[in-house]
Amino acid sequence: MPELSRFFGIIIRMYMEAGIPHKTPHFHAHYQNDVAVFSIEPVELITGHLPSKQRRFVEAWAELHQAELMNDWTKLQTGNLPEPIAPLH
């Protein structure tokens, strides 16, 4: 699963599954032993869990980078590599 960004101990990843349609564009956020899946538009928790502080960081980051996330989603679903996305500072 390609890594898109990393900030404050959080790793953002997105699956590459070309030819397998997903219903909702989404990404995965990993923090220590927790994993959560977020939709891109709108940015919402789909499943999983992150501590509240890390969840707010991920949601803020995703709001700032929605267009880049959608671009990477499209690339991955067509078998291309994603572009890295700037971390939250």
SVG drawing of the C-alpha trace seen along z (x, -y; Angstrom):
<svg xmlns="http://www.w3.org/2000/svg" viewBox="-20 -24 26 30">
<polyline fill="none" stroke="black" stroke-width="0.4" points="0.0,0.0 1.7,-3.2 2.5,-5.8 1.2,-9.3 2.2,-11.3 3.6,-11.1 3.2,-13.6 3.1,-13.6 3.6,-9.8 0.6,-9.3 1.1,-7.5 -1.4,-8.0 -1.7,-5.2 -3.9,-4.3 -4.5,-0.9 -3.6,-0.2 -6.3,2.0 -6.5,1.3 -9.5,2.7 -11.4,3.4 -13.9,0.6 -14.3,-0.8 -17.6,-2.5 -16.1,-5.3 -12.7,-7.0 -10.9,-6.7 -7.5,-6.5 -6.1,-4.7 -4.5,-6.5 -2.2,-4.5 -1.1,-5.7 0.8,-3.3 -1.5,-0.2 -4.7,-2.1 -6.0,-2.2 -8.9,-4.3 -10.3,-4.6 -11.6,-8.0 -13.6,-9.0 -12.2,-11.8 -15.3,-13.8 -16.5,-14.5 -13.7,-13.8 -15.4,-11.4 -14.4,-8.4 -15.7,-5.3 -14.3,-2.7 -11.6,-2.1 -10.3,-4.3 -7.7,-6.9 -7.1,-8.8 -9.1,-12.0 -6.1,-14.3 -4.7,-12.3 -8.2,-12.0 -8.4,-15.8 -4.9,-16.1 -5.9,-13.6 -9.2,-15.4 -7.6,-18.8 -4.8,-17.4 -7.4,-15.7 -9.5,-18.9 -6.4,-20.8 -5.4,-18.2 -8.8,-16.8 -7.9,-17.6 -4.5,-15.8 -6.1,-12.9 -8.7,-12.5 -5.9,-12.8 -3.9,-10.0 -7.1,-7.9 -7.6,-8.2 -4.0,-7.3 -4.0,-4.3 -7.3,-2.9 -5.9,-3.1 -2.7,-1.3 -0.4,-4.4 1.7,-5.5 0.5,-8.3 2.2,-11.5 3.4,-12.3 1.3,-14.8 2.8,-17.4 2.6,-16.6 0.7,-18.7 3.0,-21.2"/>
</svg>
